[in-house]
Amino acid sequence: MIPPIEQHRPGPGARAAARLGGKVPVLDTTRLQLRGPRIYDFGAFAAILCSDRAEYMGGPLSRPEAWAEFANYTALWMLHGHGLWTIDCQFGPSCGFVLLGYEYDDPEAELGVFLTEDAEGQGFAQEAAEAVRTYAFETLDWESVVSYVDASNTRCVALMERLGAFRDAQSEAAMGRGTLVFRHVPAGGGA
């Protein structure tokens, strides 16, 4: 049974949520659309976070823990003006998520991306990360953003290298928990 909190309930509340969600910037790339999360995206979010796919993100999580993450990342839009986008790709909606946001104890906003199994290996993570990074630099006028990466997550390390991010030793030392910190800067921003 799906808990009531995860269920879409038509009516005035749902319409208000749709209006709020419509305020989240939509980013279109060649093959993707990044849009604000909706209640029906949680199934794909939970499928990732409640499985072994979340190995490098503190998971697998329980479904209530995944809901708390989903709600936190979505609420960032109202609190900070950035947050979680749902990735819709060529073959369907909710094929992944990209975040410009915070975990509670993060010292800086993070750029993170995670995909469903079906969406992996097609360059979607890089395409989504590039779009959100451009948004951070050009729309939010940020000077940098970081990605926190588990050292054993070789696929993500390779993605960060393809994105041109560089390791930030000072931030890694400050984190003090063996996390790699990749810093993204605007083109010409230098390492």
C-alpha positions as a Markdown table, in Angstrom:
| # | Residue | x | y | z |
|---|---|---|---|---|
| 1 | Met | 0.0 | 0.0 | 0.0 |
| 2 | Ile | 1.3 | 3.5 | -0.9 |
| 3 | Pro | 1.3 | 5.7 | 2.2 |
| 4 | Pro | -1.0 | 8.8 | 2.0 |
| 5 | Ile | 1.9 | 11.2 | 1.9 |
| 6 | Glu | 3.1 | 9.7 | -1.4 |
| 7 | Gln | -0.3 | 9.8 | -3.0 |
| 8 | His | -1.5 | 12.5 | -5.4 |
| 9 | Arg | -4.8 | 14.0 | -4.1 |
| 10 | Pro | -6.7 | 16.0 | -6.8 |
| 11 | Gly | -8.2 | 19.3 | -5.7 |
| 12 | Pro | -7.2 | 22.7 | -4.6 |
| 13 | Gly | -4.1 | 21.5 | -2.8 |
| 14 | Ala | -2.8 | 19.7 | -5.9 |
| 15 | Arg | -3.5 | 22.8 | -8.0 |
| 16 | Ala | -1.6 | 25.0 | -5.6 |
| 17 | Ala | 1.3 | 22.5 | -5.7 |
| 18 | Ala | 1.3 | 22.5 | -9.5 |
| 19 | Arg | 1.4 | 26.4 | -9.5 |
| 20 | Leu | 4.4 | 26.3 | -7.1 |
| 21 | Gly | 6.1 | 23.6 | -9.1 |
| 22 | Gly | 5.7 | 25.7 | -12.2 |
| 23 | Lys | 7.9 | 28.3 | -10.6 |
| 24 | Val | 10.9 | 26.0 | -10.7 |
| 25 | Pro | 13.1 | 26.9 | -13.7 |
| 26 | Val | 12.9 | 24.4 | -16.6 |
| 27 | Leu | 16.2 | 23.7 | -18.3 |
| 28 | Asp | 16.1 | 22.1 | -21.7 |
| 29 | Thr | 19.2 | 20.4 | -23.2 |
| 30 | Thr | 19.6 | 18.6 | -26.5 |
| 31 | Arg | 18.1 | 15.3 | -25.1 |
| 32 | Leu | 16.8 | 16.2 | -21.7 |
| 33 | Gln | 14.3 | 18.4 | -19.8 |
| 34 | Leu | 15.1 | 19.3 | -16.2 |
| 35 | Arg | 12.0 | 20.3 | -14.3 |
| 36 | Gly | 10.7 | 20.7 | -10.8 |
| 37 | Pro | 9.9 | 17.4 | -9.0 |
| 38 | Arg | 6.3 | 16.3 | -8.7 |
| 39 | Ile | 4.7 | 13.8 | -6.3 |
| 40 | Tyr | 4.7 | 11.1 | -9.0 |
| 41 | Asp | 8.5 | 11.4 | -9.4 |
| 42 | Phe | 9.0 | 10.0 | -5.9 |
| 43 | Gly | 8.7 | 6.4 | -7.2 |
| 44 | Ala | 11.8 | 6.7 | -9.4 |
| 45 | Phe | 13.6 | 8.7 | -6.6 |
| 46 | Ala | 12.9 | 5.9 | -4.1 |
| 47 | Ala | 13.8 | 3.2 | -6.6 |
| 48 | Ile | 17.3 | 4.7 | -6.7 |
| 49 | Leu | 17.7 | 5.7 | -3.0 |
| 50 | Cys | 16.2 | 2.5 | -1.6 |
| 51 | Ser | 18.4 | 0.2 | -3.7 |
| 52 | Asp | 22.1 | -0.7 | -4.0 |
| 53 | Arg | 22.3 | 2.2 | -6.5 |
| 54 | Ala | 22.5 | 4.5 | -3.4 |
| 55 | Glu | 25.7 | 2.7 | -2.2 |
| 56 | Tyr | 27.7 | 5.9 | -2.5 |
| 57 | Met | 25.0 | 8.2 | -1.2 |
| 58 | Gly | 24.7 | 6.7 | 2.3 |
| 59 | Gly | 22.2 | 4.1 | 1.2 |
| 60 | Pro | 20.3 | 2.1 | 0.6 |
| 61 | Leu | 17.8 | 4.1 | 2.5 |
| 62 | Ser | 14.4 | 3.1 | 3.9 |
| 63 | Arg | 11.4 | 4.5 | 2.0 |
| 64 | Pro | 10.6 | 7.0 | 4.8 |
| 65 | Glu | 14.3 | 8.2 | 4.7 |
| 66 | Ala | 14.1 | 8.5 | 0.9 |
| 67 | Trp | 10.9 | 10.6 | 1.3 |
| 68 | Ala | 12.7 | 12.9 | 3.8 |
| 69 | Glu | 15.5 | 13.4 | 1.2 |
| 70 | Phe | 13.0 | 14.1 | -1.6 |
| 71 | Ala | 11.1 | 16.5 | 0.5 |
| 72 | Asn | 14.3 | 18.3 | 1.7 |
| 73 | Tyr | 15.7 | 18.7 | -1.8 |
| 74 | Thr | 12.4 | 19.9 | -3.1 |
| 75 | Ala | 11.9 | 22.4 | -0.2 |
| 76 | Leu | 15.3 | 23.9 | -1.1 |
| 77 | Trp | 13.5 | 25.7 | -4.0 |
| 78 | Met | 11.4 | 27.7 | -1.5 |
| 79 | Leu | 14.2 | 28.3 | 1.0 |
| 80 | His | 17.2 | 28.9 | -1.2 |
| 81 | Gly | 16.0 | 29.4 | -4.8 |
| 82 | His | 17.7 | 26.2 | -6.0 |
| 83 | Gly | 17.2 | 22.5 | -5.4 |
| 84 | Leu | 16.2 | 19.2 | -7.1 |
| 85 | Trp | 15.3 | 18.9 | -10.7 |
| 86 | Thr | 13.7 | 15.8 | -12.2 |
| 87 | Ile | 15.3 | 14.6 | -15.4 |
| 88 | Asp | 13.0 | 13.7 | -18.2 |
| 89 | Cys | 14.9 | 12.0 | -21.0 |
| 90 | Gln | 14.0 | 10.8 | -24.5 |
| 91 | Phe | 12.6 | 7.5 | -23.4 |
| 92 | Gly | 10.5 | 8.7 | -20.5 |
| 93 | Pro | 9.9 | 10.9 | -17.5 |
| 94 | Ser | 11.7 | 10.6 | -14.2 |
| 95 | Cys | 14.8 | 9.0 | -15.5 |
| 96 | Gly | 17.0 | 10.6 | -12.9 |
| 97 | Phe | 17.6 | 13.7 | -10.7 |
| 98 | Val | 20.1 | 16.5 | -10.5 |
| 99 | Leu | 20.6 | 18.5 | -7.4 |
| 100 | Leu | 21.9 | 22.0 | -6.8 |
| 101 | Gly | 21.5 | 22.0 | -3.0 |
| 102 | Tyr | 22.6 | 21.0 | 0.4 |
| 103 | Glu | 22.6 | 18.1 | 2.8 |
| 104 | Tyr | 22.1 | 19.5 | 6.3 |
| 105 | Asp | 25.8 | 19.7 | 7.3 |
| 106 | Asp | 27.3 | 20.5 | 3.9 |
| 107 | Pro | 29.5 | 23.6 | 4.0 |
| 108 | Glu | 28.7 | 24.5 | 0.3 |
| 109 | Ala | 25.9 | 23.9 | -2.2 |
| 110 | Glu | 26.5 | 20.6 | -4.1 |
| 111 | Leu | 26.0 | 19.7 | -7.7 |
| 112 | Gly | 24.9 | 16.0 | -7.7 |
| 113 | Val | 23.3 | 13.8 | -10.3 |
| 114 | Phe | 21.8 | 10.3 | -10.1 |
| 115 | Leu | 20.0 | 8.2 | -12.7 |
| 116 | Thr | 17.8 | 5.2 | -12.9 |
| 117 | Glu | 19.5 | 2.1 | -14.2 |
| 118 | Asp | 17.8 | 2.4 | -17.6 |
| 119 | Ala | 19.2 | 5.9 | -18.1 |
| 120 | Glu | 22.8 | 5.1 | -17.3 |
| 121 | Gly | 25.6 | 4.9 | -19.9 |
| 122 | Gln | 24.0 | 7.4 | -22.3 |
| 123 | Gly | 25.7 | 10.6 | -21.3 |
| 124 | Phe | 22.6 | 12.0 | -19.5 |
| 125 | Ala | 24.5 | 12.6 | -16.2 |
| 126 | Gln | 27.0 | 14.8 | -17.9 |
| 127 | Glu | 24.4 | 16.6 | -20.0 |
| 128 | Ala | 22.3 | 17.3 | -16.9 |
| 129 | Ala | 25.2 | 18.4 | -14.7 |
| 130 | Glu | 26.5 | 20.8 | -17.4 |
| 131 | Ala | 23.0 | 22.4 | -17.7 |
| 132 | Val | 22.7 | 22.9 | -13.9 |
| 133 | Arg | 26.3 | 24.1 | -13.5 |
| 134 | Thr | 25.6 | 26.7 | -16.2 |
| 135 | Tyr | 22.5 | 27.7 | -14.3 |
| 136 | Ala | 24.5 | 28.1 | -11.1 |
| 137 | Phe | 27.1 | 30.3 | -12.8 |
| 138 | Glu | 25.0 | 32.3 | -15.3 |
| 139 | Thr | 21.6 | 32.7 | -13.5 |
| 140 | Leu | 22.6 | 32.5 | -9.8 |
| 141 | Asp | 25.9 | 34.2 | -10.4 |
| 142 | Trp | 27.9 | 31.8 | -8.3 |
| 143 | Glu | 31.7 | 31.7 | -8.5 |
| 144 | Ser | 31.9 | 27.9 | -7.9 |
| 145 | Val | 30.0 | 24.9 | -6.8 |
| 146 | Val | 31.2 | 21.5 | -5.5 |
| 147 | Ser | 30.4 | 17.9 | -5.9 |
| 148 | Tyr | 31.0 | 15.5 | -3.0 |
| 149 | Val | 32.1 | 12.1 | -4.2 |
| 150 | Asp | 32.9 | 8.9 | -2.5 |
| 151 | Ala | 36.4 | 7.9 | -3.4 |
| 152 | Ser | 35.4 | 4.4 | -4.5 |
| 153 | Asn | 32.8 | 5.7 | -6.9 |
| 154 | Thr | 35.0 | 5.5 | -9.9 |
| 155 | Arg | 32.1 | 6.3 | -12.4 |
| 156 | Cys | 31.4 | 9.5 | -10.6 |
| 157 | Val | 35.1 | 10.4 | -10.4 |
| 158 | Ala | 35.3 | 9.9 | -14.2 |
| 159 | Leu | 32.3 | 12.1 | -14.7 |
| 160 | Met | 33.8 | 14.9 | -12.6 |
| 161 | Glu | 37.0 | 14.7 | -14.7 |
| 162 | Arg | 34.9 | 14.8 | -17.9 |
| 163 | Leu | 33.2 | 17.9 | -16.6 |
| 164 | Gly | 36.5 | 19.6 | -15.9 |
| 165 | Ala | 36.1 | 19.8 | -12.1 |
| 166 | Phe | 39.2 | 19.7 | -10.1 |
| 167 | Arg | 39.9 | 18.2 | -6.6 |
| 168 | Asp | 39.9 | 20.8 | -3.9 |
| 169 | Ala | 42.4 | 19.6 | -1.2 |
| 170 | Gln | 41.6 | 22.3 | 1.3 |
| 171 | Ser | 37.8 | 21.5 | 1.2 |
| 172 | Glu | 38.6 | 17.8 | 1.4 |
| 173 | Ala | 40.7 | 18.4 | 4.5 |
| 174 | Ala | 37.9 | 20.5 | 6.1 |
| 175 | Met | 35.3 | 17.7 | 5.4 |
| 176 | Gly | 37.5 | 15.3 | 7.3 |
| 177 | Arg | 35.6 | 12.2 | 6.3 |
| 178 | Gly | 37.4 | 10.8 | 3.3 |
| 179 | Thr | 35.1 | 12.5 | 0.8 |
| 180 | Leu | 36.5 | 13.8 | -2.4 |
| 181 | Val | 35.5 | 17.4 | -3.2 |
| 182 | Phe | 35.4 | 18.3 | -6.8 |
| 183 | Arg | 35.2 | 22.1 | -7.5 |
| 184 | His | 33.4 | 23.4 | -10.6 |
| 185 | Val | 34.2 | 26.9 | -11.7 |
| 186 | Pro | 33.1 | 29.0 | -14.7 |
| 187 | Ala | 35.1 | 28.7 | -17.9 |
| 188 | Gly | 38.2 | 30.8 | -17.4 |
| 189 | Gly | 37.8 | 30.7 | -13.6 |
| 190 | Gly | 40.9 | 28.6 | -13.2 |
| 191 | Ala | 42.0 | 25.9 | -10.7 |
